[in-house]
Amino acid sequence: MSFQLSYWEQETYFSKVDFTIIGGGIVGLHCALSLRKKYPKNKIVVLERGLLPRGASTKNAGFACFGSISELLDDLNTQTEEAMVSLVEKRYLGLQKLKKGLGSKGIGYRHHRGFELFQEGNPELYEACLENRNRINNLLFPLFKKEVFSVEKNSFGFAGIQDYYMANAFEGQIDTGKMMYALYSKCIKEKIKILYGTEMLGYDDAGSHVEVQTDLTNFYTQKLCLATNGFLSLKEFEDIQPARAQVLITKPIKNLHIKGSFHLDKGYYYFRNIHNRILLGGGRNLDFKKEATAEFGTTETIQNKLKEILKTVILPNTVSEIDYSWSGIMGVGSIKKPIIEALSNNIFCGVRLGGMGIAIGAQVGEELAKITIEHV
């Protein structure tokens, strides 16, 4: 028997909708909150196809970061110094916006700093970062007003790496579960209607409104905002590619002394402490083609590599057990700048966050709302 909406459900959720947002992650909910500030009485509906946010909003590593020194150097191979600094600024200000909007306690923020490790077998990258440290610090000084990257001795007992690593004075950690719950709670308080487990099947722009087709019902909305990051597939934007990120976490480790957000191999591997555990992710560089997918799951190749790094680099003298693994879906492209555009007078998108959703999600959400408001 097919599901049928009652009159009450139809009236409460699907009648006279002003703004509909597809995607209940960090971008979608920030977009909804920004629209609410401008339109305190309009009906705002968020559709999220998962029972929890799909994608990466609650499946990431919880790094409050804006780019390791090797990543920023790599960016300079494809863009100008001004463009690189602008991207760092967007990420850093986005993190400040997130902390201010939800509170440091609300997102579980911990300022344990960030560290980039360099493998013994790749001294060229290490030396390049050392040689360019002052250059990068000088470029970032107008934004941070102090030195960002410093050189520190390996004090955590990591193995197979250079004796020194690059410390980032402005990096921290967040609890993305707490973050999304705080964001959800704020939306509910602002009378924003969020429907989990509701999938958009398609939409038609009729000019005066948009018809949205879902697996529950079809309804009309005045404006439609697409905030699905790597899941968006449009002919207008062929340079949006899903990228799966695999993660594992250990069981609690007694007397764990590691604290911080750590980057390895140009950020393709990353790990941190959380509740006396090590959370470790990455490895899509082992098989870019296979990991360019919107399908969730883990692979033996990448999971084995993560376990190897855990045993040989992170905890070489400590016995640890894997508790469980998972994956998230990012949105990437040939450039790291997000796409925030009007597709028509009624349809808008804020996508392709380039693996930096925590840093720029709040900002992208606000900018998505802003471009929507411009067309009201």
Protein Blocks (a to p, Z undefined) as FASTA:
>chain_A
ZZdddfklmmmmmgopfbdcehjbfklmmmmmmmmmmmmmbccddddfbfbdehjlmmcn
oiacebdfklmmmmmmmbcfklmmmmmmmmmmmmmmmmmmnopklnopacebpaddddfk
lmmlmmmmmmmmmmmmmmmmmmnopafbdcdddfkopghiafbdcddfkbccddfklmmm
mmmmmmmmnopacdehiacfbdcdehjaccdddfkbccddfbdcddehjmpccfklmmbc
cdddddddddddehiabgcdddeehhlaccddeehiacdeejjlmommlmmccbecddfk
lmmmmmmmmmmmmmmmbccddfbdcdddddddfbfbdcdddfbfkbccdehklopmmmmm
mmmmmmmmmmmmmmZZ
